[in-house]
Each structure stands twice: as structure tokens, then as C-alpha cells.
């Protein structure tokens, strides 16, 4: 036999993952910075004909609206509420040209709100976000009765459980 050197297999060195990770981090930072620059208007923003130093400093004119007061309501809640009552008073924000139209249908608006509020239970009223949700529901019902574009908002002046 010969004295042949036994060749040991060469170990393949694994490449480091550090450059890949650094590349991904740089890609994410670049994408985030590009989004921010575009979203905030630093780049690709439409050019304004008036520079920021020449802007008009007069306040915007107030919208041409009127407020129609709804008569106060006292609603007895469901029998499970042990004789509790809800005092409710609100106003409708109406464009000035529709004030007479909305005033002529106030009995219908009161009826819709009264029916909705009587159907409520105490648990519907006592949650922290209840007033916002109830206001949106009542406004939607008033808009259906009054017609599209005739009522801008429902302003709750009094909402008291007693």
C-alpha cells in the first residue's frame, strides 16, 4: 500500500446573515422614510400658487346654518329599569334655506326620536361610548324623516337619567 494522504473533505463556510439583515433594515427604513416624505407633502406635493407667507389670515366664514330646537322629552324607560326616566333635549343644525321645511315636520321628527329612545335599555345608555352611538343613530333617523341634506347635525343639549 501506498502512503497516500487521506484527503479530508473541505468544510464549506456558511455565509453570514448579517448583510441580509442589514439590507432588510435599510429597505424598511427607506420605505418608511419615502412614505412619510410623500404623505407629509415634502416630495411630490402639488405646487401651491400662494406661498405660505402670503396666505390670507382672515378666518373662514361661518356656515349659513340655523338651529331648530326640539321640545324637551321625558321618556320612561323599559319596565326592567325600575321606573327610571330619561330627560332629553336637542337641537337640529339645519341649512338656513330648509328651516321652514324642517319646522313643518317637527312632529314626525319628535315621534321618530321618541320611539327610538323608548326602545333603549339602561345598558344601552350607561356605556361610555353610548352618547356618540345614540347621537349617530338618532341623526340617521332624523335625516330619513327630513330628507337628504336638510339636517346637518343633531346637537344634544340635555341627556339625563333620573
The 8 nearest C-alpha neighbors of each residue, nearest first, counted from 0:
[[1, 2, 3, 4, 5, 6, 7, 8],
 [0, 2, 3, 4, 5, 6, 7, 8],
 [1, 3, 4, 0, 5, 6, 7, 8],
 [4, 2, 1, 5, 0, 6, 7, 8],
 [3, 5, 6, 2, 1, 7, 0, 8],
 [4, 6, 3, 7, 2, 8, 1, 9],
 [5, 7, 4, 8, 9, 3, 10, 2],
 [6, 8, 9, 5, 10, 4, 3, 11],
 [9, 7, 10, 6, 11, 5, 4, 12],
 [10, 8, 7, 11, 6, 12, 5, 13],
 [9, 11, 12, 8, 7, 13, 6, 14],
 [12, 10, 9, 13, 8, 14, 7, 15],
 [11, 13, 10, 14, 15, 9, 16, 8],
 [14, 12, 11, 15, 16, 10, 17, 9],
 [13, 15, 12, 16, 17, 11, 18, 19],
 [14, 16, 17, 13, 18, 19, 12, 20],
 [17, 15, 19, 18, 20, 14, 21, 13],
 [16, 18, 20, 19, 15, 21, 22, 14],
 [19, 17, 21, 20, 16, 22, 15, 23],
 [20, 18, 22, 16, 17, 21, 23, 15],
 [19, 21, 23, 17, 22, 18, 24, 16],
 [22, 20, 18, 24, 23, 19, 17, 25],
 [21, 23, 19, 25, 20, 24, 18, 26],
 [22, 24, 26, 20, 25, 21, 27, 19],
 [23, 25, 21, 27, 26, 22, 28, 20],
 [26, 24, 22, 28, 23, 27, 29, 21],
 [27, 25, 23, 29, 24, 28, 22, 30],
 [28, 26, 30, 24, 29, 25, 31, 23],
 [29, 27, 25, 31, 30, 26, 32, 24],
 [28, 30, 32, 26, 27, 31, 25, 33],
 [29, 31, 33, 27, 32, 28, 26, 34],
 [32, 30, 28, 34, 33, 29, 27, 35],
 [31, 33, 35, 29, 34, 30, 28, 36],
 [34, 32, 30, 36, 31, 35, 29, 37],
 [33, 35, 31, 37, 32, 36, 38, 30],
 [34, 36, 38, 32, 33, 37, 39, 31],
 [37, 35, 41, 33, 39, 34, 38, 42],
 [36, 38, 40, 34, 42, 35, 39, 41],
 [37, 39, 35, 40, 36, 34, 41, 42],
 [40, 38, 36, 37, 41, 35, 42, 34],
 [41, 39, 44, 37, 42, 38, 36, 43],
 [40, 42, 36, 39, 37, 44, 43, 38],
 [43, 41, 37, 40, 44, 36, 39, 38],
 [42, 44, 37, 45, 40, 41, 36, 46],
 [45, 43, 40, 42, 46, 41, 37, 39],
 [46, 44, 47, 43, 40, 42, 48, 41],
 [45, 47, 44, 48, 43, 49, 50, 40],
 [46, 48, 49, 45, 50, 51, 44, 54],
 [47, 49, 46, 50, 45, 51, 53, 54],
 [50, 48, 47, 53, 54, 51, 52, 46],
 [49, 51, 53, 52, 48, 54, 47, 46],
 [50, 52, 53, 54, 49, 47, 55, 48],
 [53, 51, 50, 54, 49, 55, 56, 48],
 [54, 52, 50, 51, 49, 55, 56, 48],
 [55, 53, 51, 52, 56, 49, 50, 57],
 [54, 56, 57, 53, 58, 52, 51, 49],
 [55, 57, 54, 58, 53, 59, 52, 51],
 [58, 56, 55, 59, 60, 54, 53, 61],
 [59, 57, 56, 60, 55, 61, 54, 62],
 [58, 60, 61, 57, 62, 56, 55, 63],
 [61, 59, 62, 58, 57, 63, 64, 56],
 [60, 62, 59, 63, 64, 58, 65, 94],
 [61, 63, 64, 60, 94, 59, 65, 95],
 [62, 64, 95, 94, 61, 65, 93, 96],
 [65, 63, 94, 95, 93, 62, 92, 66],
 [66, 64, 93, 95, 92, 94, 67, 98],
 [65, 67, 92, 91, 93, 90, 68, 64],
 [66, 68, 91, 90, 69, 65, 92, 93],
 [69, 67, 90, 66, 89, 91, 70, 88],
 [70, 68, 90, 89, 71, 67, 88, 109],
 [69, 71, 68, 72, 88, 89, 109, 90],
 [72, 70, 88, 87, 69, 73, 86, 89],
 [73, 71, 87, 86, 74, 88, 70, 113],
 [72, 74, 86, 85, 87, 84, 75, 71],
 [75, 73, 85, 84, 76, 72, 117, 86],
 [76, 74, 84, 83, 85, 73, 77, 117],
 [75, 77, 84, 117, 83, 74, 80, 78],
 [76, 78, 79, 80, 120, 75, 117, 118],
 [79, 77, 80, 81, 76, 82, 75, 83],
 [78, 80, 77, 81, 82, 76, 120, 121],
 [79, 81, 78, 77, 83, 82, 76, 121],
 [82, 80, 79, 83, 78, 77, 76, 84],
 [83, 81, 80, 84, 78, 75, 76, 77],
 [82, 84, 80, 81, 161, 76, 75, 85],
 [85, 83, 75, 161, 74, 76, 160, 73],
 [84, 86, 160, 74, 73, 159, 87, 161],
 [87, 85, 73, 159, 158, 72, 160, 74],
 [86, 88, 158, 72, 157, 71, 85, 73],
 [87, 89, 71, 157, 156, 155, 72, 69],
 [90, 88, 155, 156, 154, 69, 68, 157],
 [91, 89, 68, 154, 67, 69, 153, 66],
 [90, 92, 153, 67, 66, 152, 93, 154],
 [93, 91, 66, 152, 151, 65, 150, 153],
 [92, 94, 150, 65, 64, 151, 66, 91],
 [95, 93, 64, 96, 97, 65, 63, 149],
 [96, 94, 64, 65, 97, 98, 63, 93],
 [95, 97, 94, 98, 99, 93, 100, 64],
 [98, 96, 100, 95, 99, 94, 149, 101],
 [99, 97, 101, 100, 95, 96, 102, 93],
 [98, 100, 102, 101, 97, 103, 96, 95],
 [101, 99, 97, 103, 98, 102, 104, 145],
 [100, 102, 98, 104, 103, 99, 97, 105],
 [103, 101, 99, 105, 104, 100, 98, 67],
 [102, 104, 100, 101, 105, 99, 106, 98],
 [103, 105, 101, 107, 102, 106, 108, 100],
 [104, 106, 108, 102, 107, 103, 109, 101],
 [107, 105, 109, 108, 104, 110, 103, 102],
 [106, 108, 110, 105, 104, 109, 111, 144],
 [109, 107, 105, 111, 110, 106, 141, 112],
 [110, 108, 106, 112, 107, 111, 113, 105],
 [109, 111, 107, 113, 108, 112, 114, 106],
 [112, 110, 108, 114, 113, 109, 115, 107],
 [113, 111, 115, 109, 114, 110, 116, 108],
 [112, 114, 110, 116, 115, 111, 109, 117],
 [113, 115, 111, 117, 112, 116, 110, 118],
 [114, 116, 112, 118, 113, 117, 111, 119],
 [115, 117, 113, 119, 118, 114, 112, 74],
 [118, 116, 114, 119, 115, 76, 113, 74],
 [117, 119, 115, 116, 114, 120, 77, 76],
 [120, 118, 116, 117, 123, 121, 115, 76],
 [119, 121, 123, 122, 77, 118, 76, 124],
 [120, 122, 124, 123, 125, 80, 119, 76],
 [121, 123, 125, 124, 120, 126, 119, 129],
 [124, 122, 120, 121, 125, 119, 129, 126],
 [123, 125, 121, 122, 129, 126, 120, 130],
 [124, 126, 122, 123, 121, 127, 129, 128],
 [125, 127, 129, 128, 124, 123, 122, 130],
 [128, 126, 129, 125, 130, 124, 131, 123],
 [129, 127, 126, 130, 131, 132, 125, 124],
 [130, 128, 126, 132, 124, 131, 127, 133],
 [129, 131, 133, 132, 128, 134, 124, 127],
 [132, 130, 134, 133, 129, 128, 135, 136],
 [131, 133, 129, 135, 134, 130, 136, 128],
 [134, 132, 136, 130, 135, 131, 129, 137],
 [133, 135, 131, 137, 132, 136, 130, 138],
 [134, 136, 138, 132, 133, 137, 139, 131],
 [137, 135, 133, 139, 134, 138, 132, 140],
 [136, 138, 140, 134, 139, 135, 133, 141],
 [139, 137, 141, 135, 140, 136, 153, 134],
 [138, 140, 142, 136, 137, 141, 135, 143],
 [141, 139, 137, 143, 138, 142, 136, 144],
 [140, 142, 138, 144, 143, 139, 108, 145],
 [143, 141, 145, 139, 144, 140, 146, 147],
 [142, 144, 140, 141, 146, 145, 139, 147],
 [143, 145, 141, 142, 146, 140, 108, 107],
 [146, 144, 142, 143, 141, 149, 101, 147],
 [147, 145, 143, 142, 144, 149, 148, 150],
 [146, 148, 149, 142, 145, 143, 150, 144],
 [149, 147, 150, 146, 151, 142, 94, 145],
 [148, 150, 147, 146, 97, 93, 145, 94],
 [151, 149, 93, 148, 152, 92, 142, 91],
 [152, 150, 92, 93, 149, 148, 153, 94],
 [153, 151, 92, 150, 91, 154, 138, 93],
 [152, 154, 91, 138, 90, 92, 155, 89],
 [153, 155, 90, 89, 91, 156, 152, 92],
 [156, 154, 89, 157, 88, 153, 90, 158],
 [155, 157, 89, 88, 154, 158, 90, 87],
 [158, 156, 88, 87, 155, 159, 89, 86],
 [159, 157, 87, 86, 88, 85, 160, 156],
 [158, 160, 86, 85, 157, 161, 87, 84],
 [161, 159, 85, 84, 86, 158, 83, 124],
 [160, 84, 83, 85, 159, 86, 82, 75]]
